[in-house]
Amino acid sequence: MKTKALSIAAIAVTLAVSSCSNPQKTQEVKTTVDTTSTSLTDNGQPKGDTLVVDTTINSEGKKLISTFDNVKGIATLNFNGEKIDLVEDKMASGVKYHNEHYIYTNWHGETELTKDGKVVFKSKK
């Protein structure tokens, strides 16, 4: 039993040491970020210093018009005739903006706008 445990431990240490000592593997992981990227957003508009405008209509017929400035990290929403300015919260996945009363989220095609904790708009594509 001790022999199996020692063998497994020896293999694990060997793999760990060999993977850390190979400089080529370390270089393969390094990437650079191109700030002049011409990749597209979900709605087909170019990312970068252009504004992204999106209109979402939910099942109740309510319309939410969103303008995102990805460089400045701000969003302006137009909902029920009200202009709402929000600042971006950095997320690993999805989109989130907020101000003192509103929170806007979009994740996997589901858009939600809450005001003071109450959902006022929800849509799923």
Residue pairs with C-beta under 8 A, 6 or more apart in sequence:
19 25
36 48
37 47
37 48
38 46
38 47
38 48
39 46
39 47
40 46
40 47
41 47
41 52
43 52
43 54
45 52
45 53
47 70
48 70
48 71
49 70
49 71
51 67
51 68
51 69
52 67
52 68
52 70
53 65
53 66
53 67
53 68
54 65
54 66
54 67
54 68
55 63
55 64
55 65
55 66
56 63
56 64
56 66
56 111
56 121
56 123
57 63
57 64
57 123
58 64
58 111
58 121
58 122
58 123
59 123
62 79
62 80
62 121
63 79
64 77
64 78
64 79
64 111
64 113
64 121
64 123
65 77
65 78
65 79
66 75
66 76
66 77
66 78
66 104
67 75
67 76
67 77
68 74
68 75
68 95
69 75
73 87
73 88
74 85
74 86
74 87
74 88
74 97
75 85
75 86
75 87
75 88
75 97
75 104
76 83
76 84
76 85
76 86
77 83
77 84
77 86
77 102
77 104
77 113
78 84
79 113
79 120
79 121
84 99
84 102
84 104
85 99
86 97
86 98
86 99
86 102
86 104
87 97
87 98
87 99
88 95
88 96
88 97
89 96
89 97
89 98
93 107
94 105
94 106
94 107
94 108
95 104
95 105
95 106
95 107
96 103
96 104
96 105
97 103
97 104
98 104
101 115
101 116
102 113
102 114
102 115
103 113
103 114
104 111
104 112
104 113
105 111
105 112
106 112
109 124
109 125
110 122
110 123
110 124
110 125
111 121
111 122
111 123
111 124
111 125
112 119
112 121
112 122
112 123
113 119
113 120
113 121
113 122
114 120
